[in-house]
Amino acid sequence: MTTEPDPSFIPAMLRGARGAYATVIAARLTAAGFDDLPRNGPFVLGGMANHGDSVVDLIRGLGVSRQAASQLIDVLVLRGYLDRQVNPDDRRRLDITLTDRGRAAAAVIRAAVEDVHRQLAAAITPAELDGLLAGLAALAAIKRSTEASSQPAEEPAP
């Protein structure tokens, strides 16, 4: 007889599961000489290199303040992971790109994520993995919906 898991365990399980990726990524980055990445740095570098996301979209997805976002970019630039240049077509804009060091760190991040995924796929059935992915997608949708509905309504223009 199977019993339903207590839903109150899910947040703790998600936190622990997230730690699996973070721990493997941090260990691999340290072993490869990239031990100076700030918190959220691997997310930004991995997203830019492996998914083609813009740094602006990635940082928006982190849900941090503009000041924290600016500080994160500054640290990544100072440590040689990102390059920041004035856009030649619009001097009010900055272009932020990965450096060779940033691409190398992103490759380590991708390999670490793929390793965790292989271990996960070996530990559960394909149907369970599909269910996990569907459940995570549903949780992300709930988050987006809640965030959207909690935003203050815009005032109509006079």
Secondary structure as GFF3:
##gff-version 3
##sequence-region A 1 158
A	DSSP	three_ten_helix	7	9	.	.	.	ID=ss1
A	DSSP	alpha_helix	10	31	.	.	.	ID=ss2
A	DSSP	alpha_helix	41	51	.	.	.	ID=ss3
A	DSSP	alpha_helix	55	62	.	.	.	ID=ss4
A	DSSP	alpha_helix	66	78	.	.	.	ID=ss5
A	DSSP	beta_strand	82	86	.	.	.	ID=ss6
A	DSSP	beta_strand	94	98	.	.	.	ID=ss7
A	DSSP	alpha_helix	100	123	.	.	.	ID=ss8
A	DSSP	alpha_helix	126	150	.	.	.	ID=ss9
###
